[in-house]
Amino acid sequence: MKKQLFKQIQAGKYKGKKLQLAPLFTTRSTKSILKESYFNTVQFDIVDKIFFEVFGGSGTMGLEAVSRGAKEAYFIEIDKKAYEILNKNIKSIDESICRSFLGDSFKLYGDILKQIKEPSYIYFDPPFDIRENMQDIYDKTLDLIKNTPKEKVELIAIEHLSSRDFPETIGEFTKLKKKKFGKSSLSYYG
């Protein structure tokens, strides 16, 4: 029998609530220190805003945002098992303000973004490009960002391998900073 993996909400209304994680062969969970750093950056700015987690996995970032006061969260996840777990986690937090979509982020992102009527905090957490069949994942993610209308964005963050550098500008967006956490990094664009 496989051991069930969990991660806790770190702060806010649902602090301490356990979220189930998808199996490691399916998705890669965001490190706690990285999540804490991200939310220290957006802190109170995220209150009453929309959070959009692209490549949503188990939804730990978006549900943390909801716990900290985001008024809505959107998620896209392609893996069916991870999507099931995402929906269980949403039900345990607040399904009235969360929207999850099963499918390919590269196909769904633009259409979902059109549904969102105000600027959002958009968090991209694609699989690392060292995984099988993922060699072009970062290039495809950069294309998504490049084609994102500026008026739809409060802040963009990309979680990625630390060994990978992203350009100073992506379309209309400028890199604000990069924070490194061992093998994982966060690059911010605004």
MDAnalysis code that builds the backbone (N, CA, C; Angstrom):
import MDAnalysis as mda
import numpy as np

u = mda.Universe.empty(570, n_residues=190, atom_resindex=np.repeat(np.arange(190), 3), trajectory=True)
u.add_TopologyAttr("name", ["N", "CA", "C"] * 190)
u.add_TopologyAttr("resid", np.arange(1, 191))
u.add_TopologyAttr("resname", ["MET", "LYS", "LYS", "GLN", "LEU", "PHE", "LYS", "GLN", "ILE", "GLN", "ALA", "GLY", "LYS", "TYR", "LYS", "GLY", "LYS", "LYS", "LEU", "GLN", "LEU", "ALA", "PRO", "LEU", "PHE", "THR", "THR", "ARG", "SER", "THR", "LYS", "SER", "ILE", "LEU", "LYS", "GLU", "SER", "TYR", "PHE", "ASN", "THR", "VAL", "GLN", "PHE", "ASP", "ILE", "VAL", "ASP", "LYS", "ILE", "PHE", "PHE", "GLU", "VAL", "PHE", "GLY", "GLY", "SER", "GLY", "THR", "MET", "GLY", "LEU", "GLU", "ALA", "VAL", "SER", "ARG", "GLY", "ALA", "LYS", "GLU", "ALA", "TYR", "PHE", "ILE", "GLU", "ILE", "ASP", "LYS", "LYS", "ALA", "TYR", "GLU", "ILE", "LEU", "ASN", "LYS", "ASN", "ILE", "LYS", "SER", "ILE", "ASP", "GLU", "SER", "ILE", "CYS", "ARG", "SER", "PHE", "LEU", "GLY", "ASP", "SER", "PHE", "LYS", "LEU", "TYR", "GLY", "ASP", "ILE", "LEU", "LYS", "GLN", "ILE", "LYS", "GLU", "PRO", "SER", "TYR", "ILE", "TYR", "PHE", "ASP", "PRO", "PRO", "PHE", "ASP", "ILE", "ARG", "GLU", "ASN", "MET", "GLN", "ASP", "ILE", "TYR", "ASP", "LYS", "THR", "LEU", "ASP", "LEU", "ILE", "LYS", "ASN", "THR", "PRO", "LYS", "GLU", "LYS", "VAL", "GLU", "LEU", "ILE", "ALA", "ILE", "GLU", "HIS", "LEU", "SER", "SER", "ARG", "ASP", "PHE", "PRO", "GLU", "THR", "ILE", "GLY", "GLU", "PHE", "THR", "LYS", "LEU", "LYS", "LYS", "LYS", "LYS", "PHE", "GLY", "LYS", "SER", "SER", "LEU", "SER", "TYR", "TYR", "GLY"])
u.atoms.positions = np.array([
    [0.841, -1.191, 0.000],
    [0.000, 0.000, 0.000],
    [0.884, 1.251, 0.000],
    [0.573, 2.202, -0.870],
    [1.357, 3.432, -0.970],
    [0.985, 4.396, 0.142],
    [1.999, 5.068, 0.675],
    [1.782, 6.076, 1.705],
    [1.181, 7.323, 1.065],
    [0.131, 7.844, 1.679],
    [-0.508, 9.053, 1.172],
    [0.311, 10.271, 1.572],
    [0.588, 11.151, 0.615],
    [1.354, 12.365, 0.884],
    [0.415, 13.551, 1.077],
    [0.787, 14.413, 2.039],
    [-0.012, 15.599, 2.340],
    [0.891, 16.814, 2.488],
    [0.310, 17.986, 2.299],
    [0.981, 19.246, 2.571],
    [-0.057, 20.141, 3.252],
    [0.386, 20.933, 4.215],
    [-0.550, 21.780, 4.955],
    [-0.624, 23.187, 4.377],
    [-1.820, 23.776, 4.513],
    [-1.983, 25.198, 4.246],
    [-1.150, 25.924, 5.305],
    [-0.351, 26.907, 4.879],
    [0.601, 27.556, 5.791],
    [0.021, 28.728, 6.581],
    [-0.965, 29.419, 6.021],
    [-1.476, 30.615, 6.705],
    [-2.899, 30.919, 6.255],
    [-3.527, 31.803, 6.997],
    [-4.856, 32.280, 6.611],
    [-5.993, 31.484, 7.220],
    [-7.140, 31.630, 6.612],
    [-8.394, 31.056, 7.088],
    [-8.325, 29.536, 7.286],
    [-7.592, 28.844, 6.435],
    [-7.526, 27.378, 6.485],
    [-6.168, 26.875, 6.972],
    [-5.440, 27.701, 7.699],
    [-4.102, 27.332, 8.195],
    [-4.148, 25.974, 8.899],
    [-3.190, 25.114, 8.535],
    [-3.095, 23.795, 9.141],
    [-3.898, 22.717, 8.432],
    [-4.799, 23.116, 7.553],
    [-5.620, 22.147, 6.801],
    [-4.711, 21.331, 5.895],
    [-4.893, 20.015, 5.898],
    [-4.058, 19.137, 5.070],
    [-4.640, 19.009, 3.673],
    [-3.752, 19.140, 2.688],
    [-4.117, 18.935, 1.297],
    [-3.418, 17.668, 0.820],
    [-4.161, 16.829, 0.149],
    [-3.590, 15.606, -0.397],
    [-2.722, 15.952, -1.604],
    [-1.608, 15.266, -1.771],
    [-0.732, 15.469, -2.923],
    [-0.884, 14.322, -3.906],
    [-0.731, 14.638, -5.180],
    [-0.744, 13.609, -6.224],
    [0.545, 12.794, -6.112],
    [0.548, 11.559, -6.610],
    [1.771, 10.749, -6.576],
    [2.928, 11.469, -7.286],
    [4.139, 11.263, -6.785],
    [5.311, 11.954, -7.312],
    [5.584, 11.670, -8.784],
    [5.202, 10.491, -9.266],
    [5.423, 10.203, -10.688],
    [4.456, 10.995, -11.568],
    [3.429, 11.561, -10.960],
    [2.415, 12.325, -11.678],
    [2.760, 13.808, -11.725],
    [3.001, 14.381, -10.563],
    [3.307, 15.809, -10.476],
    [4.422, 16.020, -9.457],
    [4.928, 17.240, -9.400],
    [5.966, 17.622, -8.444],
    [5.375, 18.735, -7.589],
    [5.371, 18.522, -6.299],
    [4.798, 19.502, -5.389],
    [5.771, 20.668, -5.161],
    [5.225, 21.862, -5.045],
    [6.023, 23.050, -4.756],
    [6.606, 22.944, -3.352],
    [7.904, 23.240, -3.222],
    [8.561, 23.213, -1.916],
    [7.912, 24.227, -0.988],
    [7.835, 23.885, 0.291],
    [7.225, 24.782, 1.284],
    [7.947, 26.125, 1.370],
    [9.275, 26.102, 1.306],
    [10.037, 27.353, 1.409],
    [9.775, 28.264, 0.202],
    [9.585, 27.663, -0.957],
    [9.285, 28.420, -2.172],
    [7.878, 29.018, -2.072],
    [6.940, 28.204, -1.609],
    [5.561, 28.683, -1.440],
    [5.522, 29.840, -0.440],
    [6.229, 29.686, 0.673],
    [6.266, 30.738, 1.691],
    [6.867, 32.027, 1.128],
    [7.942, 31.904, 0.355],
    [8.575, 33.077, -0.251],
    [7.618, 33.778, -1.216],
    [6.917, 32.991, -2.045],
    [5.963, 33.580, -2.990],
    [4.899, 34.382, -2.226],
    [4.316, 33.770, -1.208],
    [3.237, 34.448, -0.488],
    [3.751, 35.596, 0.378],
    [5.005, 35.577, 0.772],
    [5.595, 36.748, 1.428],
    [5.710, 37.902, 0.431],
    [5.952, 37.564, -0.838],
    [6.063, 38.587, -1.882],
    [4.709, 39.230, -2.171],
    [3.664, 38.410, -2.325],
    [2.350, 38.957, -2.697],
    [1.522, 39.356, -1.476],
    [1.885, 38.823, -0.321],
    [1.305, 39.112, 0.981],
    [-0.158, 39.543, 0.937],
    [-0.423, 40.808, 1.227],
    [-1.799, 41.287, 1.324],
    [-2.343, 41.749, -0.025],
    [-1.481, 41.844, -1.033],
    [-1.930, 42.254, -2.372],
    [-2.908, 41.256, -2.974],
    [-2.818, 40.006, -2.543],
    [-3.634, 38.943, -3.137],
    [-5.072, 38.932, -2.599],
    [-5.303, 39.634, -1.497],
    [-6.641, 39.676, -0.888],
    [-7.629, 40.279, -1.888],
    [-8.748, 39.583, -2.053],
    [-9.823, 39.987, -2.973],
    [-9.391, 40.017, -4.438],
    [-8.366, 39.288, -4.784],
    [-7.895, 39.173, -6.169],
    [-8.120, 37.745, -6.666],
    [-7.858, 37.538, -7.934],
    [-8.013, 36.220, -8.550],
    [-6.644, 35.570, -8.700],
    [-6.593, 34.287, -8.394],
    [-5.369, 33.506, -8.521],
    [-5.610, 32.424, -9.563],
    [-4.671, 32.289, -10.504],
    [-4.808, 31.331, -11.596],
    [-3.575, 30.442, -11.590],
    [-3.769, 29.167, -11.222],
    [-2.670, 28.202, -11.169],
    [-2.688, 27.351, -12.435],
    [-1.722, 27.606, -13.303],
    [-1.590, 26.874, -14.560],
    [-0.659, 25.691, -14.284],
    [-0.993, 24.497, -14.768],
    [-0.318, 23.252, -14.395],
    [-0.569, 23.043, -12.890],
    [-1.839, 22.943, -12.535],
    [-2.286, 23.025, -11.143],
    [-1.923, 21.901, -10.208],
    [-1.630, 20.703, -10.709],
    [-1.311, 19.597, -9.807],
    [-2.395, 19.412, -8.764],
    [-1.993, 19.363, -7.502],
    [-2.928, 19.169, -6.387],
    [-3.563, 20.471, -5.914],
    [-3.147, 21.592, -6.507],
    [-3.754, 22.885, -6.190],
    [-3.211, 23.567, -4.951],
    [-2.019, 23.182, -4.505],
    [-1.521, 23.731, -3.240],
    [-1.294, 25.241, -3.277],
    [-0.881, 25.788, -4.419],
    [-0.650, 27.237, -4.487],
    [-1.972, 28.006, -4.515],
    [-2.878, 27.595, -5.369],
    [-4.165, 28.280, -5.479],
    [-4.996, 28.191, -4.213],
    [-4.948, 27.043, -3.552],
    [-5.721, 26.889, -2.319],
    [-5.081, 27.653, -1.163],
    [-3.766, 27.769, -1.181],
    [-3.088, 28.644, -0.211],
    [-3.532, 30.091, -0.446],
    [-3.642, 30.479, -1.730],
    [-4.099, 31.837, -2.065],
    [-5.518, 32.075, -1.542],
    [-6.391, 31.085, -1.704],
    [-7.768, 31.195, -1.197],
    [-7.746, 31.350, 0.324],
    [-6.930, 30.550, 0.996],
    [-6.830, 30.634, 2.449],
    [-6.378, 32.024, 2.892],
    [-5.553, 32.655, 2.065],
    [-4.999, 33.979, 2.404],
    [-5.859, 35.132, 1.876],
    [-7.038, 34.831, 1.363],
    [-7.973, 35.898, 1.022],
    [-8.259, 36.138, -0.443],
    [-7.683, 35.327, -1.353],
    [-8.033, 35.481, -2.773],
    [-9.531, 35.224, -2.926],
    [-10.163, 36.006, -3.802],
    [-11.624, 35.850, -3.919],
    [-12.034, 34.711, -4.849],
    [-11.125, 34.289, -5.740],
    [-11.400, 33.161, -6.638],
    [-10.079, 32.517, -7.025],
    [-10.150, 31.215, -7.343],
    [-8.963, 30.520, -7.840],
    [-9.367, 29.639, -9.020],
    [-8.515, 29.657, -10.034],
    [-8.694, 28.838, -11.236],
    [-7.507, 27.883, -11.340],
    [-7.773, 26.672, -11.816],
    [-6.742, 25.649, -11.928],
    [-6.893, 24.903, -13.252],
    [-5.764, 24.580, -13.878],
    [-5.766, 23.676, -15.034],
    [-4.817, 22.533, -14.700],
    [-5.275, 21.305, -14.908],
    [-4.431, 20.120, -14.704],
    [-4.772, 19.078, -15.762],
    [-3.741, 18.498, -16.368],
    [-3.931, 17.536, -17.447],
    [-4.014, 16.088, -16.957],
    [-3.350, 15.778, -15.851],
    [-3.305, 14.401, -15.349],
    [-4.597, 14.081, -14.583],
    [-5.270, 12.997, -14.966],
    [-6.574, 12.671, -14.367],
    [-6.488, 12.372, -12.877],
    [-5.453, 11.660, -12.450],
    [-5.305, 11.335, -11.024],
    [-5.055, 12.622, -10.223],
    [-4.156, 13.461, -10.708],
    [-3.885, 14.733, -10.028],
    [-5.151, 15.601, -10.003],
    [-5.916, 15.580, -11.096],
    [-7.153, 16.372, -11.179],
    [-8.180, 15.896, -10.146],
    [-8.280, 14.578, -9.952],
    [-9.179, 14.025, -8.923],
    [-8.779, 14.541, -7.543],
    [-7.484, 14.497, -7.265],
    [-6.982, 14.961, -5.967],
    [-7.193, 16.471, -5.823],
    [-6.942, 17.220, -6.895],
    [-7.200, 18.660, -6.896],
    [-8.640, 18.941, -6.487],
    [-9.584, 18.220, -7.085],
    [-10.997, 18.451, -6.770],
    [-11.355, 18.052, -5.342],
    [-10.728, 17.001, -4.811],
    [-10.936, 16.644, -3.397],
    [-10.433, 17.782, -2.507],
    [-9.273, 18.319, -2.852],
    [-8.708, 19.421, -2.064],
    [-9.595, 20.661, -2.137],
    [-10.109, 20.960, -3.323],
    [-11.007, 22.106, -3.495],
    [-12.241, 21.932, -2.604],
    [-12.821, 20.738, -2.611],
    [-14.017, 20.465, -1.784],
    [-13.712, 20.652, -0.298],
    [-12.480, 20.357, 0.109],
    [-12.134, 20.481, 1.527],
    [-11.860, 21.934, 1.930],
    [-11.705, 22.817, 0.963],
    [-11.433, 24.232, 1.245],
    [-12.681, 25.072, 0.948],
    [-12.952, 25.358, -0.326],
    [-14.136, 26.161, -0.668],
    [-14.430, 26.029, -2.157],
    [-15.286, 25.080, -2.498],
    [-15.565, 24.847, -3.916],
    [-16.416, 25.945, -4.548],
    [-16.994, 26.825, -3.736],
    [-17.834, 27.887, -4.306],
    [-17.008, 28.957, -5.030],
    [-15.710, 29.057, -4.715],
    [-14.886, 30.097, -5.347],
    [-13.720, 29.519, -6.155],
    [-13.752, 28.213, -6.388],
    [-12.676, 27.565, -7.150],
    [-13.228, 26.938, -8.420],
    [-12.491, 27.100, -9.509],
    [-12.863, 26.517, -10.809],
    [-11.697, 25.666, -11.294],
    [-11.958, 24.383, -11.515],
    [-10.895, 23.500, -12.000],
    [-11.240, 23.006, -13.394],
    [-10.206, 22.844, -14.210],
    [-10.364, 22.414, -15.596],
    [-9.403, 21.269, -15.869],
    [-9.944, 20.179, -16.400],
    [-9.127, 19.029, -16.782],
    [-8.733, 19.191, -18.240],
    [-7.426, 19.233, -18.488],
    [-6.985, 19.336, -19.872],
    [-5.606, 19.949, -19.984],
    [-5.208, 20.153, -21.207],
    [-3.884, 20.660, -21.559],
    [-3.830, 22.170, -21.336],
    [-2.923, 22.610, -20.479],
    [-2.778, 24.046, -20.186],
    [-2.542, 24.860, -21.443],
    [-1.811, 24.287, -22.400],
    [-1.487, 25.026, -23.624],
    [-2.714, 25.222, -24.506],
    [-3.720, 24.386, -24.345],
    [-4.953, 24.532, -25.125],
    [-6.030, 25.319, -24.380],
    [-6.069, 25.194, -23.057],
    [-7.150, 25.799, -22.274],
    [-6.859, 27.201, -21.740],
    [-5.594, 27.521, -21.542],
    [-5.197, 28.754, -20.866],
    [-5.872, 30.006, -21.439],
    [-5.774, 30.218, -22.734],
    [-6.333, 31.417, -23.364],
    [-7.825, 31.547, -23.166],
    [-8.553, 30.448, -23.309],
    [-10.012, 30.487, -23.154],
    [-10.422, 30.771, -21.708],
    [-9.704, 30.170, -20.762],
    [-10.020, 30.415, -19.349],
    [-9.692, 31.859, -18.988],
    [-8.564, 32.353, -19.475],
    [-8.174, 33.735, -19.202],
    [-9.238, 34.717, -19.702],
    [-9.878, 34.402, -20.833],
    [-10.948, 35.258, -21.365],
    [-12.144, 35.311, -20.411],
    [-12.388, 34.221, -19.661],
    [-13.512, 34.169, -18.711],
    [-13.258, 35.040, -17.480],
    [-11.988, 35.250, -17.164],
    [-11.622, 36.009, -15.971],
    [-11.675, 37.500, -16.329],
    [-12.507, 38.231, -15.634],
    [-12.809, 39.608, -16.026],
    [-11.923, 40.677, -15.390],
    [-10.941, 40.283, -14.607],
    [-10.070, 41.281, -13.979],
    [-8.646, 40.749, -13.888],
    [-7.684, 41.610, -13.609],
    [-6.286, 41.172, -13.528],
    [-6.102, 40.092, -12.463],
    [-5.208, 39.141, -12.745],
    [-5.012, 37.980, -11.875],
    [-3.546, 37.784, -11.519],
    [-3.347, 37.070, -10.436],
    [-2.032, 36.542, -10.092],
    [-1.936, 35.194, -10.802],
    [-1.043, 35.104, -11.767],
    [-0.948, 33.890, -12.583],
    [0.332, 33.157, -12.205],
    [0.163, 31.899, -11.812],
    [1.287, 31.083, -11.341],
    [1.462, 29.906, -12.295],
    [2.607, 29.884, -12.961],
    [2.935, 28.797, -13.886],
    [3.882, 27.826, -13.179],
    [3.486, 26.569, -13.109],
    [4.335, 25.542, -12.503],
    [4.415, 24.337, -13.440],
    [5.049, 24.536, -14.619],
    [5.137, 23.426, -15.572],
    [6.062, 22.329, -15.061],
    [5.894, 21.107, -15.575],
    [6.857, 20.057, -15.224],
    [8.265, 20.520, -15.604],
    [9.254, 20.107, -14.836],
    [10.628, 20.462, -15.181],
    [10.985, 19.853, -16.534],
    [11.784, 20.590, -17.304],
    [12.114, 20.149, -18.663],
    [13.071, 18.953, -18.709],
    [13.488, 18.443, -17.557],
    [14.331, 17.242, -17.543],
    [13.483, 15.971, -17.562],
    [12.166, 16.115, -17.395],
    [11.286, 14.948, -17.453],
    [11.102, 14.501, -18.894],
    [10.807, 13.238, -19.049],
    [10.627, 12.651, -20.375],
    [9.553, 13.401, -21.172],
    [9.850, 13.704, -22.420],
    [8.945, 14.400, -23.355],
    [8.613, 15.840, -22.946],
    [9.421, 16.446, -22.107],
    [9.148, 17.811, -21.643],
    [10.231, 18.799, -22.083],
    [11.047, 18.458, -23.040],
    [12.184, 19.285, -23.432],
    [11.769, 20.695, -23.874],
    [10.589, 20.842, -24.445],
    [10.161, 22.151, -24.953],
    [9.133, 22.838, -24.049],
    [8.931, 22.297, -22.852],
    [7.879, 22.812, -21.966],
    [8.079, 24.286, -21.606],
    [9.321, 24.695, -21.351],
    [9.557, 26.096, -20.978],
    [9.342, 27.024, -22.169],
    [9.752, 26.616, -23.359],
    [9.519, 27.445, -24.546],
    [8.027, 27.630, -24.783],
    [7.261, 26.567, -24.611],
    [5.810, 26.648, -24.793],
    [5.167, 27.526, -23.708],
    [5.705, 27.436, -22.494],
    [5.195, 28.274, -21.397],
    [5.492, 29.743, -21.669],
    [6.690, 30.041, -22.168],
    [7.036, 31.423, -22.520],
    [6.099, 31.962, -23.594],
    [5.707, 31.117, -24.548],
    [4.748, 31.536, -25.579],
    [3.392, 31.894, -24.966],
    [2.943, 31.097, -23.976],
    [1.681, 31.419, -23.296],
    [1.761, 32.801, -22.657],
    [2.872, 33.043, -21.971],
    [3.042, 34.334, -21.286],
    [3.116, 35.473, -22.296],
    [3.871, 35.264, -23.356],
    [4.028, 36.287, -24.399],
    [2.677, 36.700, -24.980],
    [1.742, 35.745, -25.055],
    [0.432, 36.015, -25.638],
    [-0.634, 36.387, -24.610],
    [-0.215, 36.614, -23.379],
    [-1.155, 37.011, -22.324],
    [-1.368, 38.520, -22.377],
    [-2.622, 38.965, -22.493],
    [-2.881, 40.409, -22.504],
    [-2.463, 41.048, -21.181],
    [-1.757, 42.149, -21.259],
    [-1.225, 42.853, -20.090],
    [-2.328, 43.201, -19.084],
    [-3.494, 43.573, -19.588],
    [-4.578, 43.986, -18.696],
    [-5.155, 42.823, -17.878],
    [-4.758, 41.598, -18.175],
    [-5.229, 40.423, -17.435],
    [-4.305, 40.043, -16.283],
    [-3.219, 40.817, -16.097],
    [-2.164, 40.392, -15.172],
    [-1.917, 41.381, -14.032],
    [-1.936, 40.855, -12.807],
    [-1.411, 41.573, -11.637],
    [0.076, 41.248, -11.525],
    [0.387, 39.933, -11.587],
    [1.757, 39.444, -11.463],
    [1.813, 38.038, -12.041],
    [2.911, 37.732, -12.726],
    [3.151, 36.382, -13.237],
    [4.352, 35.814, -12.490],
    [4.231, 34.566, -12.068],
    [5.367, 33.858, -11.466],
    [5.520, 32.525, -12.189],
    [6.777, 32.139, -12.416],
    [7.077, 30.857, -13.051],
    [7.992, 30.078, -12.114],
    [7.560, 28.883, -11.751],
    [8.410, 27.982, -10.974],
    [9.177, 27.123, -11.978],
    [10.506, 27.049, -11.804],
    [11.319, 26.352, -12.806],
    [12.617, 25.847, -12.208],
    [13.335, 25.059, -12.980],
    [14.655, 24.595, -12.577],
    [15.582, 25.791, -12.415],
    [16.368, 25.809, -11.362],
    [17.299, 26.919, -11.127],
    [18.333, 27.051, -12.234],
    [18.649, 25.951, -12.882],
    [19.658, 25.981, -13.941],
    [19.150, 26.654, -15.215],
    [17.859, 26.916, -15.269],
    [17.258, 27.531, -16.453],
    [17.056, 29.026, -16.219],
    [17.609, 29.837, -17.113],
    [17.389, 31.282, -17.026],
    [16.290, 31.693, -17.999],
    [15.479, 32.617, -17.570],
    [14.423, 33.152, -18.412],
    [14.822, 34.551, -18.861],
    [14.293, 35.001, -20.000],
    [14.680, 36.314, -20.528],
    [14.247, 37.463, -19.624],
    [14.878, 38.614, -19.825],
    [14.533, 39.809, -19.048],
    [13.135, 40.312, -19.398],
    [12.711, 40.082, -20.634],
    [11.343, 40.437, -21.034],
    [10.711, 39.259, -21.766],
    [9.416, 39.096, -21.532],
    [8.603, 38.116, -22.256],
    [7.403, 38.906, -22.764],
    [7.348, 39.143, -24.048],
    [6.271, 39.978, -24.588],
    [6.291, 41.338, -23.921],
    [5.165, 41.704, -23.285],
    [5.048, 43.006, -22.614],
    [5.502, 42.976, -21.156],
    [5.978, 41.824, -20.692],
    [6.297, 41.657, -19.273],
    [7.798, 41.689, -19.031],
    [8.175, 42.356, -17.927],
    [9.578, 42.513, -17.554],
    [9.863, 41.703, -16.299],
    [11.027, 41.056, -16.278],
    [11.405, 40.283, -15.095],
    [11.655, 41.237, -13.938],
    [10.998, 40.960, -12.819],
    [11.137, 41.777, -11.623],
    [12.215, 41.214, -10.702],
    [12.241, 39.890, -10.593],
    [13.266, 39.249, -9.768],
    [13.231, 37.739, -9.982],
    [14.319, 37.099, -9.548],
    [14.414, 35.638, -9.551],
    [14.903, 35.230, -8.168],
    [14.210, 34.293, -7.546],
    [14.601, 33.783, -6.231],
    [14.903, 32.298, -6.378],
    [16.059, 31.888, -5.850],
    [16.520, 30.519, -5.992],
    [16.357, 29.749, -4.676],
    [15.884, 28.503, -4.787],
    [15.689, 27.619, -3.635],
    [16.251, 26.251, -4.000],
    [17.557, 26.133, -3.998],
    [18.192, 24.872, -4.406],
    [17.957, 24.629, -5.890],
    [17.372, 23.491, -6.227],
    [17.135, 23.123, -7.636],
    [15.949, 23.854, -8.264],
    [15.114, 24.462, -7.417],
    [13.938, 25.176, -7.901],
    [14.107, 26.683, -7.747],
    [13.548, 27.431, -8.690],
    [13.556, 28.891, -8.623],
    [12.188, 29.437, -8.989],
    [11.973, 30.696, -8.601],
    [10.777, 31.445, -8.995],
    [11.236, 32.691, -9.730],
    [10.705, 32.903, -10.917],
    [10.938, 34.149, -11.650],
    [9.632, 34.911, -11.713],
    [9.695, 36.206, -11.394],
    [8.510, 37.064, -11.343],
    [8.534, 38.041, -12.504],
    [7.362, 38.236, -13.116],
    [7.216, 39.195, -14.219],
    [6.013, 40.087, -13.981],
    [6.174, 41.350, -14.355],
    [5.060, 42.289, -14.226],
    [5.104, 43.299, -15.340],
])
